[in-house]
Each structure stands twice: as structure tokens, then as C-alpha cells.
């Protein structure tokens, strides 16, 4: 929030003591400690040696059972959402209320899963994110249309060869209702974001094949999005090297999650060197796959 200039006070709005980092909000804040204290001790131990969100999640994941991990993720989401409710709506929750809401959410989720278990979706080939090579970075981007509001959400996430998140963005853009237009705008936002962050060797990935094909084409684009495509190509020439690649939705879940998250925003959110909690499950899944 600081980087996107949504206020300049980086102090946690809940405890008012420490800096408002993802790790502090989810683990070290006084509210977080109270909530974790209501849960099994394995979810929150001072013996964890992690100092960032992703490594902490991986440690917890190695010590607890799957049904406990589901509740752990839900609690993290509600802790994060509580920050937004505190800042934008002045409606914070206390520890017991937050724990109860997360528990209710998980009960609802598990009941829904049980109802569809007898009719599972068809099996498809797995499509996963894979890390770039060497000093390259991968910039995944996606767009989501919020039809009733006539707005779009844009999600961007940048990762290196180790799978570490270098930067991420979630942004709402007003007045966009056409999916093709939205995906082209998201590509432009991703190119500008990568350039402003100072990356040199960039692989840009999106799940809209038409947009990726247009960006890779040497022919003049005379469609309604032609001007946007030309702008993206101009920005691409500012990098030492830049490629555009199509990836199916399952390999683009992190960017898609950030695009959907923009629905609740009034200003863009930027994370630098931090993991957006809202997409942590997608990132953990990606890490587990390419580390196998």
C-alpha cells in the first residue's frame, strides 16, 4: 500500500506498533497471535525459523494435516481482509469473531466439496507454472471483468528462477467491459510494471491466446486494440530482451487471483519483495510442482 501511495503511514493499523508487512499482519501482529492462540499449537510456534510469509507457510505445511492447512489458509485470508476492513470501512474484527468467521467459511467450503465429490470434473492434463532460467524473470498477467460494475481487475506477479516473488500488483481499472480489451490493457500494465521495477530480461505470460499472438505478430494490428498492442511492443523494446508466451489458466492462477482481488480495491496495491497472501495457495502449489 505504501508503494502504491495509498497513505504514507506504514504502521500496522491493527496494533499500531510495527510495520505493516504481510509477515507481520499474518503472524506477528497482536491480533494474529490471539487468533492463532485459539487454534492448534502446530499452526503457530515460536520455533519456526522463517522470516517471510512463503517460508513460514512451507514450514507450517510440513507439520500439520491437510484439513488443518485448509483452516490455516482461511485464517490468513481473514486476517488480511481484516486490514482492508479496518482501513477502508473502519470495521475491524476481534480475535474470536475472526476465528469464528474463518471456521464457518471452512465448514461451508468442506460441505460444498463433499457435495461435488460424487461428480468430479473431467481429468485434464496438468498445466503448471515453471521458473525462468538464469537472470530472467517471468511476469504473469491476467484480467477479470466485473460485469455489474463495468470495471476490470488487473493482476500481475513477477518471479525469478527460484520461484521467489519479486513484485506483484493488483489494480482495478474503471470503464472496461470487453474481455479482449481488458486482456490487452493487462498486458500493457504488466509491461510498464516490469520496466518501472527495473527488470532487464523478461518473459511475459498471459492466458489470452489472441493477445499473445497479436504481440508476437509483425503485422500491423488494425483492430480496436491495435493501439494498445503497439504501446506494449514499444515498451518491450525498452528491455534488454522481452518475449511473450501463452500459458493456459492453470499455470496463470496467481495472476488471475490478483486480478479477482482487485474487485475489493479502490486504489492499486503493489507488493515489492513480499508475497500477496491472497495468492499464497497458488504459489505454494507452483513451488511444490517445480521442486519435485
C-alpha positions in Angstrom: 0.0 0.0 0.0 2.9 2.3 0.7 4.3 1.7 -2.8 1.0 2.5 -4.4 0.8 5.7 -2.4 -2.4 4.7 -0.5 -1.3 6.7 2.5 2.2 7.1 3.7 1.9 5.6 7.2 3.3 2.1 7.0 2.4 1.3 10.6 0.1 -1.7 11.2 -3.5 -0.2 11.6 -4.4 -3.0 14.0 -1.7 -2.9 16.6 -0.2 0.5 15.7 3.2 -0.7 16.7 5.1 -2.5 13.9 5.4 -2.0 10.2 2.5 -3.2 8.0 4.2 -6.1 6.2 2.5 -9.3 5.1 4.5 -11.3 7.6 3.6 -9.0 10.5 -0.1 -9.0 9.6 -0.4 -12.8 9.3 1.9 -13.9 12.1 3.4 -11.3 14.5 0.6 -8.7 15.0 -1.1 -8.9 18.4 -4.4 -9.8 16.7 -2.8 -12.6 14.7 -1.2 -14.1 17.8 -4.5 -14.0 19.6 -6.2 -15.8 16.7 -3.5 -18.5 16.3 -3.8 -19.0 20.1 -7.3 -20.2 19.5 -6.1 -22.9 17.1 -3.8 -25.9 17.4 -0.4 -25.1 18.6 1.3 -26.6 15.5 -0.1 -23.7 13.4 1.8 -21.1 15.4 5.0 -22.0 17.1 7.9 -19.7 18.0 10.2 -22.5 17.0 9.7 -21.7 13.3 12.8 -20.2 11.9 11.2 -18.5 8.9 11.4 -14.7 8.4 9.0 -14.3 5.5 5.5 -15.4 4.6 6.3 -18.1 2.0 8.9 -19.9 4.1 6.6 -19.8 7.1 3.7 -21.3 5.1 6.1 -24.0 3.9 7.2 -24.8 7.4 3.6 -24.9 8.7 2.5 -27.1 5.7 5.2 -29.7 6.6 3.9 -30.0 10.2 0.1 -30.1 10.0 -2.5 -32.2 8.4 -4.4 -31.2 5.2 -7.7 -30.3 6.9 -5.7 -28.1 9.4 -3.9 -26.4 6.4 -7.2 -25.5 4.9 -8.3 -23.7 8.1 -4.8 -22.1 8.3 -5.3 -20.6 4.8 -8.7 -19.4 5.7 -7.5 -17.7 8.9 -4.7 -16.0 6.9 -7.3 -14.7 4.4 -9.5 -13.3 7.1 -6.5 -11.7 8.9 -5.6 -10.0 5.6 -9.1 -9.0 4.8 -9.5 -7.5 8.3 -6.7 -5.0 7.4 -8.8 -3.8 4.4 -12.0 -3.6 6.5 -10.1 -1.6 9.2 -8.6 0.9 6.8 -11.4 1.4 4.3 -14.5 0.7 6.3 -13.4 1.2 9.9 -14.9 -2.2 10.8 -12.2 -4.4 12.4 -13.0 -7.8 13.9 -11.7 -9.1 17.2 -9.8 -12.4 17.5 -12.8 -14.5 18.5 -15.0 -13.1 15.7 -12.3 -13.6 13.1 -11.7 -17.2 14.2 -15.5 -17.9 14.1 -15.8 -16.4 10.6 -12.9 -18.5 9.3 -14.2 -21.6 10.9 -17.7 -21.1 9.4 -16.1 -20.4 6.0 -14.2 -23.7 6.1 -17.3 -25.7 7.2 -19.2 -24.2 4.2 -16.3 -24.9 1.8 -16.0 -28.6 3.0 -19.7 -29.2 2.7 -19.6 -27.8 -0.9 -16.6 -30.1 -1.7 -18.4 -33.1 -0.3 -21.5 -32.3 -2.5 -19.4 -32.3 -5.7 -17.2 -35.3 -4.8 -19.6 -37.8 -6.4 -19.4 -35.9 -9.7 -15.8 -34.7 -10.2 -14.8 -32.6 -13.2 -13.1 -34.5 -16.1 -9.4 -35.1 -15.9 -7.2 -32.8 -17.9 -3.5 -32.6 -18.5 -1.8 -30.5 -15.8 -0.6 -27.1 -16.8 1.8 -25.6 -14.2 4.0 -22.5 -13.8 7.7 -23.2 -14.3 10.6 -20.9 -13.3 12.6 -18.9 -15.9 16.3 -19.6 -16.5 19.3 -17.6 -15.2 18.7 -13.9 -14.7 15.4 -13.8 -16.5 12.1 -13.1 -14.7 8.6 -14.2 -15.6 5.8 -11.7 -15.5 2.4 -13.3 -15.4 -0.6 -11.1 -16.1 -4.3 -11.5 -16.3 -7.6 -9.6 -16.4 -11.0 -10.2 -15.0 -14.2 -8.3 -15.9 -16.5 -7.2 -13.1 -19.7 -7.1 -15.2 -22.1 -5.4 -12.9 -19.7 -2.7 -12.0 -18.5 -2.3 -15.6 -14.9 -2.4 -14.4 -11.9 -4.8 -14.8 -9.3 -6.2 -12.4 -5.7 -6.5 -13.4 -3.3 -8.9 -11.7 0.5 -9.1 -12.2 3.1 -11.2 -10.5 6.9 -11.3 -11.1 9.0 -14.3 -10.1 12.6 -15.3 -10.6 14.4 -18.6 -11.3 13.9 -19.7 -7.7 10.2 -19.0 -7.8 10.6 -16.1 -5.4 8.1 -13.3 -5.8 10.0 -10.1 -6.7 6.9 -7.8 -7.2 3.2 -8.0 -7.6 0.3 -5.7 -8.4 -3.5 -5.8 -8.1 -5.4 -2.9 -9.7 -9.0 -2.0 -10.6 -9.4 -0.1 -13.9 -12.8 1.6 -14.5 -15.0 1.6 -17.6 -13.7 -1.6 -19.2 -16.3 -4.3 -20.1 -14.8 -6.1 -23.1 -12.6 -9.1 -22.2 -10.3 -8.7 -25.2 -9.8 -5.0 -24.4 -9.2 -5.9 -20.7 -6.5 -8.5 -21.5 -4.7 -6.1 -23.8 -4.7 -3.4 -21.1 -3.4 -6.0 -18.6 -0.5 -6.8 -20.9 0.3 -3.1 -21.1 0.1 -2.7 -17.3 2.5 -5.7 -17.0 5.0 -4.3 -19.4 5.0 -0.9 -17.7 5.2 -2.5 -14.3 8.2 -4.7 -15.3 10.0 -1.7 -16.8 9.4 0.6 -13.8 10.7 -2.2 -11.5 14.0 -2.2 -13.5 13.9 -5.8 -14.9 16.1 -6.4 -17.9 15.3 -9.9 -19.2 11.6 -10.5 -19.2 9.3 -13.3 -20.2 5.7 -12.1 -20.2 3.0 -14.7 -19.9 -0.8 -14.4 -20.3 -3.7 -16.8 -20.8 -5.4 -14.9 -23.6 -4.0 -16.5 -26.7 -5.4 -13.8 -29.1 -3.4 -11.1 -27.2 -0.2 -13.1 -27.1 -0.5 -13.9 -30.8 -1.1 -10.2 -31.6 2.0 -9.2 -29.5 4.2 -11.8 -31.4 2.9 -10.7 -34.8 5.0 -8.5 -37.0 1.9 -7.4 -38.9 0.1 -4.1 -38.2 -2.9 -4.6 -35.9 -5.9 -2.7 -37.3 -8.3 -4.0 -34.7 -9.9 -2.0 -31.8 -7.0 -3.0 -29.6 -4.3 -2.2 -32.1 -3.1 0.9 -30.4 -2.7 -0.9 -27.1 -0.8 -3.7 -28.7 1.6 -1.2 -30.4 2.2 0.5 -27.0 3.1 -2.8 -25.4 5.5 -3.6 -28.2 7.2 -0.2 -27.7 7.7 -0.8 -24.0 9.0 -4.3 -24.8 11.8 -2.7 -26.8 13.0 -0.9 -23.7 14.1 -4.2 -22.1 17.4 -5.9 -22.9 15.2 -8.8 -24.0 11.4 -9.5 -23.8 9.3 -12.4 -25.0 5.6 -13.0 -25.0 4.3 -16.5 -24.2 0.8 -18.1 -23.9 0.0 -20.1 -20.8 -3.2 -21.9 -20.0 -5.2 -20.7 -17.0 -4.0 -23.4 -14.5 -0.5 -22.1 -15.0 -1.6 -18.5 -14.5 -3.6 -18.8 -11.3 -1.5 -16.4 -9.2 -2.1 -13.5 -11.7 -5.7 -14.5 -12.0 -6.2 -14.4 -8.2 -4.7 -10.9 -8.0 -7.0 -9.8 -10.8 -10.0 -11.0 -8.9 -8.7 -9.5 -5.7 -8.9 -6.0 -7.4 -12.7 -6.1 -7.0 -12.4 -5.0 -3.4 -9.9 -2.2 -4.1 -10.3 1.5 -4.6 -6.5 2.0 -5.3 -3.9 -0.2 -6.7 -1.9 -2.4 -4.4 1.8 -3.1 -5.0 3.9 -5.7 -3.2 7.7 -5.4 -3.6 9.7 -8.5 -2.4 6.6 -9.7 -0.5 4.1 -12.4 -1.2 0.5 -11.3 -1.6 -1.4 -13.6 0.9 -4.4 -13.8 -1.4 -2.4 -15.9 -3.9 -0.3 -17.9 -1.4 -2.1 -21.2 -2.2 -1.3 -20.9 -5.9 2.3 -20.0 -5.2 2.7 -23.0 -2.8 1.3 -25.3 -5.5 3.6 -23.9 -8.1 6.6 -24.3 -5.7 5.6 -27.9 -4.9 5.4 -28.8 -8.5 8.6 -27.5 -9.9 10.6 -28.6 -6.8 9.6 -32.3 -7.3 
